[in-house]
Amino acid sequence: MSNITQLLNRRQMLHRSAVGFGNLAFTAMLGMEAGRNRASASDNPLAARQPHIGARAKRVVFLFMKGGPSHVDTFDPKPLLDRDHGKPPPFDLPRVTFAAQGNLLKSPWTFQQHGQSGLPVSSLFPNVAQCADDLCILRSVHGTNPSHGGALLKLHTGSDNFIRPGMGAWVVYGLGTENENLPAFITICPTLAHGGVTNWGAQFLPAYCQGTPIGNASLPAIQARVKNIRNDRITPQLQRRQLDLIAAMNRDHLQSSTADRALLGRLNSFELAYRMQTAMPDAQNVSGESDATKKLYGIDDPVTEDFGRQCLMARRFLERGVRFVQVTHSDSEVQWDQHGNLYQGHTKNAAEVDKPIAGFLRDLKARGLLDDTLVMWGGEFGRTPTAQGTDGRDHNPHGFTMWFAGAGVKGGTAYGSTDDYGYYAQENKLHVHDLHATMLHALGLEHTQLTFRHAGRDHRLTDVHGEVAHDIFA
């Protein structure tokens, strides 16, 4: 008996008996994933992987306008709304609304046609309007949730009531990264409200898919840093020795027990954190950019400096091979959530982002990056054409606008439409699941094949839904 005790400890006994079935199942699952060209325990999980189909885009940047910008005041002109201003709406309101709504409220801004395409853009965005021929405006997006929390989760994860991986995490799971010294998924100055980290988390996907936040929405972009990026107490050489020792001990543990994906994820995160100490500060340092570039992004102007700095950092991450970058415009006082003071609020917000976004698009184009970068712009929902109070608009998930640029989309076009007043998506309707399917398609990922087995079933970003809007691509 004593000899047996020496040969088998409790962990080994369990592993070699009942738990062994779990080991067999896990080994089989890894085999299937390897067959699908996904990361396995023996592969480098961050290595770039081939898409399912021909890809138009290599990377994505999402310019997220938190709070819900009004589509009827930005990219979806409604002449009948101007004509019938102040009248009761000639249509039924949804059964559930976020707040009480009054009569129709016309836009305080004017729309003009721009570019060779003649695409109409609001006077709120005079600089973005000059890039009209690069925009594919999606006017028929719709969701399911009229509250910020649920709508943010729906837009970011495909679900408004379950904790699911963020869309950036799914992209990384499908494609890996082209720079193993930086995170594959970075979110710059993200909001900590309305879901917070769950909007960029990996959840049940492997740990390397997790988004890495740089600062948060309550901090100026110039102060945004990855937490604990430096260890000033010990030298890099000593850190390397410590990591090698930890890795050796953990790999011994993995060889003598059931494979542990969480432990593998931690090992990989330690290594990435070590490499990031040099790569991340260099990527964030915009001081070496020319004065002309800084001016292009509006960094020379206090109004546009903060968002311009975020956009310039995003470009630097994209050109270094980061697969998915999110840039969030949000603050604690005036988001795009104008239940009142529509004119003042939207004027302030648009002034902060208009020049940086236009500069970002021009810079990507000049560097040849726009050809294989998909730029997404939008919020979690739009706003109602009806008034809340006298000068505000309520939440509207039933029909709103987002736009794409780059990656082979048809520039200078509008896809889909809302009704004559802008309340409901009507023609070529794009549910959020369809938006995700189309984004993945641009990256060469077939959304029905991008699956992960969890809790007894296959999961995907689009759940059991999603249709690709093929017509938006050239």
C-alpha positions, -999 to 999 in steps of 0.1 A, spaced: 0 0 0 28 24 8 44 18 -26 11 26 -43 8 57 -23 42 68 -34 34 61 -71 0 78 -72 -9 109 -54 -46 121 -52 -44 143 -83 -28 115 -104 -53 90 -91 -82 111 -102 -66 120 -135 -60 83 -144 -95 72 -135 -127 92 -139 -112 125 -148 -94 107 -176 -126 108 -197 -125 145 -195 -90 144 -207 -100 123 -237 -128 147 -245 -106 177 -243 -79 160 -265 -105 152 -291 -118 188 -291 -82 201 -296 -79 177 -325 -110 190 -341 -99 226 -336 -65 219 -352 -84 204 -381 -103 236 -385 -71 256 -385 -77 270 -350 -53 274 -321 -44 243 -302 -24 237 -270 7 231 -290 3 259 -315 11 296 -310 -24 309 -302 -16 344 -315 -2 332 -349 -20 346 -379 -44 321 -395 -60 318 -429 -96 330 -434 -123 307 -446 -128 326 -479 -112 354 -498 -107 383 -474 -112 420 -483 -100 432 -449 -71 422 -427 -81 443 -397 -111 463 -383 -113 496 -364 -146 504 -347 -153 541 -340 -179 538 -313 -201 568 -305 -215 559 -271 -250 570 -263 -267 568 -297 -261 595 -323 -292 606 -341 -294 592 -376 -319 618 -388 -295 645 -378 -263 630 -392 -266 606 -422 -303 599 -429 -321 631 -442 -359 631 -439 -376 659 -459 -410 648 -446 -398 653 -410 -390 689 -419 -423 694 -435 -444 679 -407 -424 693 -378 -446 697 -347 -473 673 -359 -483 641 -342 -465 611 -358 -486 595 -386 -475 560 -375 -478 537 -345 -451 539 -319 -435 507 -306 -454 489 -278 -425 496 -255 -406 529 -255 -378 541 -233 -395 574 -225 -426 594 -233 -425 608 -269 -442 638 -283 -447 652 -318 -423 651 -348 -391 671 -344 -372 683 -375 -335 683 -376 -318 716 -366 -291 709 -392 -292 709 -430 -281 682 -454 -261 687 -485 -248 664 -512 -210 658 -512 -184 642 -534 -188 628 -568 -214 605 -554 -236 633 -541 -241 614 -509 -260 637 -484 -243 644 -451 -255 667 -423 -238 700 -416 -228 685 -383 -200 666 -401 -183 691 -426 -150 672 -425 -164 637 -427 -186 649 -456 -155 655 -476 -148 618 -474 -183 609 -486 -171 590 -516 -154 565 -492 -184 559 -470 -210 531 -474 -238 544 -452 -260 517 -437 -293 533 -430 -314 503 -421 -296 489 -390 -319 478 -362 -316 460 -329 -338 447 -301 -331 467 -270 -340 503 -262 -318 506 -231 -281 514 -232 -268 484 -214 -287 458 -234 -280 476 -267 -243 480 -260 -241 443 -253 -261 434 -284 -238 455 -306 -206 443 -291 -214 406 -283 -245 397 -303 -265 391 -272 -283 416 -249 -291 392 -220 -262 367 -219 -225 372 -213 -208 364 -246 -174 372 -262 -170 406 -278 -169 408 -316 -132 417 -314 -126 385 -295 -143 365 -322 -122 381 -349 -90 373 -330 -102 337 -324 -107 334 -361 -76 351 -375 -50 356 -348 -28 386 -351 1 398 -372 21 413 -343 28 389 -315 43 417 -293 10 435 -290 -25 424 -280 -45 413 -310 -76 432 -297 -72 467 -282 -99 490 -270 -89 527 -265 -105 546 -237 -135 523 -234 -166 531 -213 -168 513 -180 -206 518 -179 -234 497 -195 -216 464 -195 -181 477 -192 -155 449 -196 -182 424 -208 -183 444 -241 -147 435 -249 -142 403 -229 -133 368 -242 -157 350 -219 -156 313 -229 -132 319 -258 -95 313 -251 -78 339 -229 -57 354 -257 -88 367 -274 -95 391 -246 -96 428 -254 -68 449 -238 -81 483 -225 -59 513 -228 -72 538 -202 -110 544 -200 -136 570 -209 -130 590 -177 -94 596 -186 -79 619 -212 -63 600 -240 -29 615 -233 -30 597 -199 -43 564 -213 -19 535 -205 -20 498 -201 -20 492 -164 13 479 -149 31 480 -183 64 486 -165 80 468 -136 106 492 -122 116 470 -94 135 444 -114 154 443 -146 141 427 -179 168 401 -176 155 390 -142 119 391 -154 129 368 -182 145 343 -158 114 344 -135 90 338 -165 111 309 -177 110 293 -143 72 298 -140 67 285 -175 88 254 -168 69 245 -136 35 251 -152 44 230 -183 55 202 -159 21 205 -143 3 204 -177 22 172 -186 12 154 -154 -25 165 -153 -55 173 -174 -48 200 -200 -59 233 -186 -68 260 -212 -70 287 -185 -34 278 -174 -22 279 -210 -39 313 -214 -21 326 -183 13 314 -196 7 331 -229 -5 363 -212 27 364 -191 48 361 -223 28 388 -241 30 412 -211 68 408 -211 71 416 -248 46 445 -245 68 464 -222 88 476 -252 62 474 -280 33 491 -263 49 524 -252 65 527 -287 31 522 -304 14 547 -281 41 574 -285 28 598 -311 56 624 -305 75 613 -335 46 620 -359 50 650 -381 33 683 -373 12 679 -404 -1 645 -393 -9 658 -358 -28 687 -374 -46 663 -397 -60 645 -367 -68 677 -348 -42 672 -320 -33 709 -323 -68 719 -312 -81 715 -276 -116 705 -290 -104 677 -311 -71 668 -293 -85 639 -272 -103 619 -299 -77 628 -324 -50 613 -302 -71 581 -299 -76 578 -337 -38 584 -343 -30 557 -317 -55 534 -335 -37 540 -368 -3 531 -352 -18 499 -338 -33 489 -371 -1 494 -391 17 473 -365 -6 443 -372 -32 446 -344 -63 428 -357 -92 447 -340 -91 482 -325 -120 500 -309 -120 538 -303 -147 551 -280 -161 586 -279 -177 590 -245 -175 612 -214 -193 613 -181 -213 645 -189 -223 648 -226 -225 616 -245 -245 612 -277 -276 606 -254 -295 638 -260 -329 633 -243 -327 671 -241 -305 699 -254 -301 681 -287 -285 710 -305 -259 717 -279 -251 681 -272 -248 669 -307 -229 700 -318 -203 695 -290 -199 658 -298 -196 661 -335 -171 690 -332 -149 666 -311 -149 637 -336 -155 652 -371 -120 663 -379 -102 634 -363 -124 608 -381 -119 626 -415 -81 628 -408 -80 591 -398 -97 581 -431 -74 603 -452 -43 590 -434 -53 554 -438 -60 561 -475 -27 578 -480 -8 549 -464 -26 523 -484 -42 509 -453 -78 517 -462 -78 491 -489 -76 463 -464 -89 479 -432 -127 479 -424 -137 511 -406 -170 509 -387 -187 540 -373 -218 541 -351 -235 539 -317 -257 513 -299 -289 527 -315 -302 559 -331 -328 584 -319 -364 590 -325 -378 615 -350 -403 623 -323 -395 648 -296 -387 641 -260 -397 673 -242 -391 702 -266 -355 697 -277 -345 661 -272 -349 627 -288 -355 593 -272 -336 560 -278 -345 543 -311 -332 507 -318 -358 502 -345 -340 519 -373 -306 538 -372 -275 544 -392 -239 531 -391 -213 533 -418 -185 513 -432 -154 525 -451 -125 507 -468 -120 470 -474 -138 469 -507 -171 484 -497 -189 505 -522 -180 541 -513 -203 569 -519 -234 548 -514 -263 543 -490 -276 509 -483 -311 503 -470 -335 528 -456 -358 538 -428 -394 549 -433 -402 584 -445 -397 598 -410 -368 577 -398 -384 556 -371 -383 520 -384 -358 502 -407 -377 494 -439 -357 485 -470 -328 460 -469 -331 457 -432 -298 450 -413 -302 435 -379 -272 437 -356 -266 399 -364 -265 408 -401 -240 436 -394 -218 412 -376 -221 386 -404 -211 412 -429 -182 425 -409 -169 389 -405 -174 383 -443 -152 413 -451 -125 396 -430 -129 363 -449 -147 346 -420 -179 326 -427 -200 335 -397 -217 301 -396 -183 283 -394 -168 306 -368 -180 285 -338 -168 275 -304 -181 246 -284 -192 256 -249 -217 243 -224 -229 215 -247 -234 234 -279 -217 254 -306 -217 292 -301 -211 319 -326 -212 357 -327 -244 357 -348 -260 329 -327 -284 312 -351 -290 343 -372 -272 366 -396 -273 373 -433 -243 389 -452 -252 422 -470 -232 412 -501 -245 442 -521 -224 466 -501 -192 453 -515 -177 463 -549 
